[in-house]
Amino acid sequence: MKIKVIEKSYQNVLAMPQEKHQKPTHQMAALRGILKAACWFLLQSSQFSYEKIGMEKLGKKEPCLVLMNHSSFIDLEIAAYLMADREWHIVTTLDGFVGKAWLMRLLGCISTKKFINDVTLVRDMHYTVKDLNASVIMYPEASYSFDGTATPLPESLGKCLKLLKVPVVMIRTEGAFLHDPLYNCLQVRKTKVSATMKYLLSPEEIKEKSVDELNQILAKEFDFDNFKEQQEKGIIIDEKFRADGLHRVLYKCPHCGAEGKMHGEGTTITCHDCGNTYELTEEGYLKSLTGETLYSHVPDWYRWERECVKKELEERTYRLDIPVDIYMLVNTECVYKVGEGRLLHTAEGFRLTGCEGQIDYCLNPQASYSLYSDFFWYEIGDMISIGDEKIQYYCFPKNGENVAAKTRLATEELYKLTKCTKLKTS
């Protein structure tokens, strides 16, 4: 999927009026039926199946909050199909509205900006369940999983449940990540996808439990490992492109420690610094073809990279300083390419400079618990986004710099470290 891009000067874009907020409106029932049929057709390629547990507890016209894990684009098709018997409104990042805002609103989409404290979103969700008497679908992880395991949930999620006071339903998919992992360059594999739709919490249970207890329940529901599931169930993925782009996730060599030298292509990933090569087997394991297998599990390798980043931050040696192309989003007409600059990320947070000195934007480490970074964003390239409720910058590293995964890890670990420091000094 591509997105409309227009080149325009930074000053001209800055002078444009901001996108005006619009409250959610009732979803068209006819459009919902058409969408269900279209999604069912699209899901047939994955032999989609589903199971419902306890859903008889939910009234036919009772609004609920649906929480769903986020593994690939097919999640949207699953949600639309499973919720077709009732009005639903799905929380969608604002860039998803570009070029088709009218359609997205007719479909019931609620716009938001990722990893930004968005009070308006909470109000829209409350308005949807109380005034429209409709359900809200939300991917609380906010971004696709890079390594097939859960990404951090916002600490405010339990408070959100308390505020909405509606039943919570969980949709958990299996096989969606294996079907179309983000790193694999939009190449779909021939794997089965299934989902379980479960009545998770009643309004009475939400009322009697503390915010911490609710967050613990949700964390347990969002604990998964797609590679482990593949291995345990003996799922075979024999596509010859299954390791294409794997270096986006496994960017650091565990043998020599080199970064940015890994390359995933075909069925293998190789370090072009020391020559060590691993095969991603049909069963989902990593196997060294050149020596000792240090990591046989993709998430284990990724966790090791996280620990390396954490150590760099603790020792204050972590530093990202790269040239980038800068894009901006101020309305839903298009994304504007405004020029070039440099993105700096250290223990002090982010700093973006560019457009001949016109941009000098800083973001502190406590601004967000995670980062909106993506692989092959709208087929433009790997992307890192920073911003606030007023402005968002989309930064595309030049020269093929493979930093999206490491920067997300650094943002998450820096948030935790600075939060602990803040608690100790308060």
Steps between C-alpha positions, in 0.01 A plus 500: 500500500633841403426850628469832316814712536552863393826696525450840661713741700501469877370854550210445262403178676530663839266778387228253404200469730507193724257218435176581679379237741172330420302288742424142397170456315278196469641230278297414188347154548498429125868587473570272795334212314699567184820515704419166667456332162822652364699398808366145490614472139846633588531271803443186293863499385603437862233232564373723780310346790380634833357406839281701735521455877247649741364742242143411598560723805510806274161647415415525130489880517738545792814704417838360598871572476676250275874458556702317238864403451670657198710276277432591137260679268267198499398598857277771353317249281450266796362776722257624234373147434455394864327824602265524201188424705524825699610860446872540561750785485868416467782720634719583199819701468446833321724411207250225416249774412721663236320523167190318626384681814133497396504123448683431825242700695213319327666173601502621860872571545612718791819694424794521736874564503720213615687516831376848581293588805174547312223624731274549197519128423373410846212746457414353160501147641274608787269680257482189281397257774271740689342726236514281189445181704764335278806286564861610474777281355850583614850358444654605833849398386460780241773361270565174323719249680853494358608159636166325541468567873285755682598867498452718812149600606424853623481533878182704457307206354356391835381856565334502158301188592387670821390808308304323226315261736408257223579128452843415362536244222834356392575393144822303485634383167727206424697473180451862393864587564622186323268581208646847440774618740587867467870440436433272200445779246122457460540142372211278611564139603261204455406446865174452686366785714252464785354717773339459841238755602455491878282689747775613737363742761154614605430856618456361854842328491661819369342700782620268777858464375778755538674659202812291572295179510337586168837573343632166625205315344554677168876436507431128541259503205760674285779255582584302186787374286412426138827323418457274803143419394627410154763269646267331750225442242739387229387766254710485183586822316692394192492822298846578366467866603426437869820673619474798265538814712566310823800726557252778578430313825831320553724797423792412732732202456530295822839363389696818422265768635486693172184702433355579161697219334229232515307413186199271474422359160337181383514255789814634674631799691871580475742736674708668231759596760598158639325271252284304745183376333176368649216319328140571600369146478158393376405429863587854616838432662831674435790267415859609442648382172851617585562406863340514842131592523488772764129567458256247357194715573433838333342661813802390709736676257274808512496495883881487496502809279269670751742421784788640294308824444414522869869462589595776254244729662619421851859566397385808303668377182178465301478748212304517177601782267393452139392698193130469422236607254225685688129465435213664690133427556275798572179395324349198325559625147848354473837463669736789428869451426661815636875440468802344662651507846663303779340286768686476829402260777693474827426450868368858491227408251439588135609807308406559136666782307471583132341693215788747500470576868123544506437180702641452847266266684576319826314219676588392853530131602183509710283615209402143413551142616568385142566627149310507173760337277418283206652291223428598138239757610244539220765357267719811546758352736582431863371783718531659844229743609523755780265778595221614726130587481577800275756369253646169382821442311566184300872440461638265235867406554720562200763262361298193598571547872333211684407667829120475540509200736792617713351847539170353618685281751702798620188713543329230708804432719575870544143562614532228764841621619399865528175407669688301766742791549211742533331280762820474702554877505138594570 
